[in-house]
Amino acid sequence: ALAAHALGTDPAEVRRAIAVDPNSTEGHAALGVLLGYSGPEARQHLLRAAQLDPSNAEIQVWLGVSHKGAGEFGQELAAYRRAYAIDPLWFRTSRDLAIALADLGRRAEAEAVTRESHSVYQLEKDSLMARVAWSFGDYSEAIRLWTVASKAEGSAAKATRRRAEIVRYYAGLTSRPPFESAGSGVPRAAADTGRGVIIGWLPGIPAPAE
């Protein structure tokens, strides 16, 4: 994948490549990824890459990530819709679209995208439906679906078990924090490598005002 390839690259090298070929789609996209997606310069390069290759679903996904990081949620959603229209068979496009819809309070649409999504693994669809439920505070449904998904084999199942444990803790169903650091009494930060970010789990659910 473009992002995975770019992360092992020196930004200076990419800048030199763009200087040689200002219309390098891969160069602009890679630099946007290397610059962290959401800063003004990163977004400028991702927008340029999308202009140069408007039929590239992967670039549309990274553009959506960029808009989300900048708080431009309508534009994030539009980018994910374009990515899904370009490549509906790539589960990533339906996943990101469904999560964006859920986070914007559009549960019925998010669930419809999840049901229509293409994946050879039912685990992925169950996990995505759980993530939609979680966005709406439907913790019992999130726990149920993540528990079902966790019965499969492999690293993906391990991730769903982790998420189910976190929701159980937040819902007050267990007093033991998930992934507790030795002697700390609070959850330790967990790397969510599948989304390219680091999430520090809070010791409890924030108040509605927060």
C-alpha positions in Angstrom: 0.0 0.0 0.0 1.1 3.5 -0.7 1.1 4.7 2.9 3.1 1.7 4.1 5.7 2.2 1.4 5.9 5.9 2.1 6.5 5.6 5.9 10.0 4.1 5.3 11.0 7.1 3.1 12.8 10.3 3.9 10.5 13.3 3.2 13.5 15.1 1.7 13.8 12.4 -1.0 10.2 12.8 -1.8 10.5 16.5 -2.1 13.4 16.1 -4.6 11.3 13.7 -6.6 8.4 16.2 -6.8 10.9 18.9 -7.8 12.0 16.7 -10.7 8.4 15.8 -11.6 5.8 18.2 -10.1 3.0 16.0 -11.5 4.1 12.9 -9.7 0.9 11.5 -8.1 2.8 9.1 -5.9 5.2 11.8 -4.8 2.4 14.2 -3.7 0.5 11.4 -2.0 3.5 9.9 -0.2 4.6 13.4 1.1 1.1 14.0 2.4 1.3 10.7 4.3 4.8 11.5 5.6 3.8 14.9 6.8 1.0 13.4 9.0 -2.0 13.7 6.8 -3.8 16.7 8.4 -1.5 19.7 8.4 -2.0 22.4 5.8 1.0 21.3 3.7 0.1 17.6 4.0 -3.5 18.3 2.9 -2.2 20.4 0.0 -0.2 17.5 -1.3 -3.0 15.0 -0.9 -5.4 17.3 -2.7 -2.9 17.6 -5.5 -2.5 13.8 -5.7 -6.3 13.5 -5.9 -6.5 16.0 -8.7 -3.8 14.1 -10.6 -5.4 10.7 -10.1 -9.1 11.2 -9.2 -9.8 7.5 -9.7 -7.4 6.3 -7.0 -9.4 5.0 -4.1 -6.4 4.8 -1.8 -5.6 8.5 -2.2 -9.2 9.4 -1.5 -9.0 7.4 1.7 -5.8 9.4 2.8 -7.6 12.6 1.8 -10.5 11.6 4.1 -8.0 11.0 6.9 -6.6 14.4 6.3 -9.9 16.2 6.4 -10.9 14.3 9.6 -7.7 15.4 11.3 -8.5 19.0 10.4 -12.0 18.8 11.7 -13.5 19.0 8.2 -16.0 16.2 8.6 -18.2 17.0 5.7 -15.2 16.9 3.3 -14.0 13.7 5.1 -17.3 12.0 4.4 -17.2 13.2 0.7 -13.7 11.7 0.2 -14.8 8.4 1.7 -17.9 8.3 -0.5 -15.6 8.8 -3.5 -13.3 6.1 -2.4 -16.2 3.7 -1.9 -17.6 4.5 -5.3 -14.3 3.9 -6.9 -13.5 0.6 -5.2 -16.4 -0.9 -3.2 -14.7 -4.2 -3.1 -11.9 -2.9 -0.9 -13.2 -3.3 2.7 -11.2 -0.2 3.8 -13.4 2.1 1.8 -16.7 0.8 3.3 -15.2 0.7 6.8 -14.0 4.3 6.8 -17.3 5.5 5.2 -19.4 3.6 7.8 -17.4 4.9 10.8 -17.5 8.5 9.5 -21.3 8.2 9.1 -21.7 6.8 12.6 -19.5 9.5 14.1 -21.7 12.1 12.5 -24.8 10.5 14.0 -26.1 8.7 10.9 -26.6 5.2 12.3 -29.0 3.8 9.7 -26.7 4.8 6.8 -23.6 3.5 8.6 -25.3 0.1 9.2 -26.5 0.0 5.6 -23.0 0.5 4.3 -21.7 -2.1 6.7 -24.3 -4.7 5.5 -23.4 -3.9 1.9 -19.6 -4.0 2.5 -17.5 -6.7 0.8 -15.3 -8.9 2.9 -14.4 -12.5 2.9 -14.3 -12.4 6.7 -17.6 -12.1 8.6 -15.4 -11.1 11.5 -14.7 -7.7 9.8 -18.3 -7.0 9.2 -19.3 -7.9 12.8 -16.5 -5.8 14.1 -17.5 -2.8 12.0 -21.1 -3.1 13.1 -19.9 -3.2 16.7 -17.9 0.0 16.0 -21.1 1.7 14.7 -23.0 0.6 17.9 -20.1 1.9 20.0 -20.4 5.3 18.4 -24.0 5.6 19.7 -23.3 4.4 23.2 -25.0 1.0 22.4 -22.4 -0.8 24.5 -24.3 -4.1 24.9 -24.6 -4.5 21.2 -20.9 -3.5 20.7 -19.8 -6.1 23.3 -22.0 -8.8 21.8 -20.7 -8.3 18.3 -17.0 -7.9 19.3 -17.3 -11.0 21.4 -18.7 -13.0 18.5 -15.9 -11.6 16.3 -13.3 -12.5 18.9 -14.0 -16.2 18.6 -12.3 -16.3 15.2 -8.6 -17.0 14.7 -5.7 -14.6 14.1 -4.6 -11.1 15.1 -7.9 -9.5 14.0 -9.8 -11.6 16.6 -7.3 -10.5 19.2 -8.0 -6.9 18.4 -11.8 -7.4 18.8 -11.2 -9.1 22.2 -9.3 -6.0 23.2 -12.1 -3.7 22.1 -14.7 -5.8 23.9 -12.7 -5.7 27.1 -12.4 -1.9 26.9 -16.1 -1.4 26.4 -16.9 -3.8 29.3 -14.6 -1.7 31.5 -16.2 1.6 30.4 -19.7 0.1 31.0 -18.8 -0.8 34.5 -19.0 -4.6 33.9 -15.5 -5.2 35.2 -13.4 -3.3 37.6 -10.1 -4.4 36.1 -8.8 -1.9 33.5 -7.9 -3.4 30.2 -4.2 -3.7 29.4 -3.3 -2.4 32.9 0.3 -1.4 33.3 2.1 -3.0 36.2 1.1 -1.1 39.4 -0.5 1.8 37.6 -4.1 1.1 38.1 -5.1 2.7 34.8 -5.2 1.5 31.2 -2.0 2.0 29.3 -1.8 3.6 25.9 -2.6 1.1 23.2 -1.4 1.4 19.6 -4.2 1.0 17.1 -1.8 0.3 14.2 -4.6 -0.5 11.8 -5.7 3.2 11.7 -2.2 4.7 11.9 -2.8 6.5 15.2 -2.0 6.0 18.9 -4.9 6.0 21.2 -4.5 6.6 24.9 -7.5 5.0 26.6 -9.1 7.1 29.4 -9.8 5.6 32.8 -13.5 6.3 32.3 -16.2 7.7 30.0 -16.0 11.5 29.8 -19.0 13.5 30.9 -21.4 14.6 28.2 -20.1 18.2 28.3 -16.6 16.9 27.6 
